[in-house]
Amino acid sequence: MSTVIAAPVDRLLYTPEEAAEALAIGRSTLYELMADGALKYIKLGRCRRIRRTDLEAYVANLAPLPN
């Protein structure tokens, strides 16, 4: 008997906790980025969600430190 494992669904929206985990940063740091306007987010009712494209744009705009 074989077991089929489904591939994980590629999310379009992340909760702040999920986004923090994806960026490997703390939850409070993520909320600071959102408050400073460095990371865009949307509000759905009382909930905040971060688009996958906004996470990718944030990472793409990070400048590496000089050696």
trRosetta pair geometry for C-beta under 8 A, 3 or more apart (Angstrom, degrees):
i j d omega theta_ij theta_ji phi_ij phi_ji
10 52 7.6 35 164 -99 88 165
11 14 5.9 99 116 -72 139 75
11 18 7.4 -13 70 147 169 149
11 52 6.3 155 98 -63 73 118
12 51 6.7 -28 164 -143 70 73
12 52 5.7 -95 -145 -1 34 114
13 42 7.7 -71 -126 50 118 117
13 49 4.2 3 -174 174 116 130
13 50 7.0 137 -158 66 63 37
13 51 6.2 -39 -100 -98 66 50
13 52 7.4 -96 -66 -26 24 79
14 18 4.1 -137 -165 93 96 113
14 19 4.2 127 112 -60 132 84
14 22 6.5 -67 -132 -1 162 140
14 49 6.6 141 63 -163 37 74
14 50 4.9 -31 62 63 95 92
14 51 7.9 159 16 -102 83 3
14 52 6.9 106 -21 -74 105 66
14 55 6.8 40 21 -46 140 139
15 18 4.6 92 49 8 78 102
15 19 6.9 -146 88 -5 38 88
15 47 7.6 -66 -118 -172 87 110
15 48 7.7 93 -152 85 56 71
15 49 6.6 -49 -92 -110 41 70
15 50 7.9 21 125 18 5 88
16 19 5.6 -56 -142 39 32 112
16 20 6.2 36 157 -23 66 104
16 27 6.3 82 134 -151 104 87
16 30 5.4 152 -170 116 92 132
16 31 6.4 40 -166 -71 145 80
16 34 7.2 -58 -113 -31 117 149
16 41 7.8 -1 -80 -117 91 147
16 48 5.8 36 -43 89 108 115
16 50 6.8 99 -90 -16 53 115
17 20 5.8 -52 -148 33 29 112
17 21 6.6 28 153 -17 62 105
17 27 5.8 -11 -104 -106 67 116
18 21 5.7 -54 -151 37 33 112
18 22 6.3 34 151 -21 66 106
19 22 5.5 -53 -146 36 33 113
19 23 6.3 19 157 -7 66 109
19 30 5.8 133 98 -151 104 143
19 39 7.8 130 157 171 142 145
19 50 4.4 43 -82 48 150 143
19 55 6.0 -148 -142 -92 100 123
20 23 6.0 -65 -145 47 28 101
20 25 5.4 -102 -155 78 76 74
20 26 6.2 -33 -168 138 128 16
20 27 4.7 -88 -38 -89 173 53
20 29 7.1 122 -131 64 108 89
20 30 4.1 -104 -82 -28 96 144
21 24 7.3 26 -175 -77 33 40
22 55 6.3 1 105 -165 137 151
23 30 6.9 140 48 -91 137 107
23 55 6.9 -136 -63 -153 104 105
23 58 7.8 -31 -104 100 133 131
23 59 7.3 -156 -118 -75 94 105
25 29 4.5 -101 161 85 115 135
25 30 5.9 140 94 -54 114 85
26 29 4.4 96 61 5 85 105
26 30 7.0 -147 97 -7 47 85
27 30 5.7 -54 -153 33 34 113
27 31 6.6 32 151 -17 66 104
28 31 5.6 -51 -148 37 36 112
28 32 6.5 41 150 -22 65 102
29 32 5.5 -52 -151 34 34 115
29 33 6.6 37 150 -20 65 102
30 33 5.6 -50 -151 33 35 113
30 34 6.5 35 150 -18 65 104
30 39 7.0 -52 -161 55 69 162
31 34 5.5 -51 -148 37 35 114
31 35 6.2 35 153 -19 67 106
32 35 5.6 -53 -143 38 32 110
32 36 6.1 26 158 -15 66 110
33 36 5.9 -59 -142 42 27 107
33 38 4.4 -84 -159 71 79 111
33 39 4.1 46 134 3 111 117
33 58 7.4 56 172 -147 138 143
34 37 7.9 40 176 -69 28 23
34 38 7.8 -76 -57 54 20 73
34 39 5.2 -54 -77 75 59 100
34 41 5.2 3 -134 -6 115 134
34 48 7.0 46 -160 177 157 151
34 50 7.8 -108 -92 -81 115 113
37 40 7.8 21 -164 -80 57 61
38 58 6.9 81 146 -133 81 109
39 50 6.6 -16 159 -126 112 129
39 54 6.6 99 -171 151 71 109
39 55 7.6 27 -149 -96 111 54
39 58 5.1 9 -106 -94 86 145
40 50 7.4 127 92 -137 58 80
40 51 7.3 -15 98 30 104 103
40 54 4.4 -118 65 -140 99 135
40 57 7.7 10 21 70 115 132
40 58 7.9 -158 17 -58 75 105
41 48 5.0 18 157 -173 139 103
41 49 6.5 155 -166 77 89 34
41 50 4.9 -55 -108 -87 88 72
41 51 7.9 175 -124 0 42 72
41 54 7.1 178 -75 113 44 162
42 48 7.3 150 78 -154 39 57
42 49 5.4 -24 64 65 89 87
42 50 7.8 159 19 -93 73 27
42 51 6.9 61 -5 -37 114 96
43 46 7.5 -31 -170 -143 103 11
43 47 6.9 148 -158 79 60 45
43 48 5.8 -35 -99 -96 68 62
43 49 7.7 151 -102 19 21 76
44 47 4.9 -22 67 68 88 101
44 48 7.9 161 22 -96 73 14
44 49 5.8 23 -1 -1 114 121
50 54 5.6 -122 -173 78 82 123
50 55 5.9 87 141 -55 119 96
51 54 4.3 94 61 3 90 102
51 55 7.2 -151 95 -4 50 81
52 55 5.6 -52 -154 34 36 113
52 56 6.4 34 150 -17 67 106
53 56 5.6 -52 -146 39 34 112
53 57 6.2 37 153 -21 66 105
54 57 5.6 -48 -141 36 33 113
54 58 6.4 40 155 -24 63 102
55 58 5.8 -53 -151 32 30 113
55 59 6.6 24 154 -13 64 106
56 59 5.9 -56 -149 39 32 108
56 60 6.1 32 153 -21 66 109
57 60 5.6 -55 -143 38 31 113
57 61 6.3 22 159 -14 65 110
58 61 6.1 -67 -152 40 26 104
58 62 7.2 43 149 -41 61 93
59 62 5.8 -35 -158 1 38 117
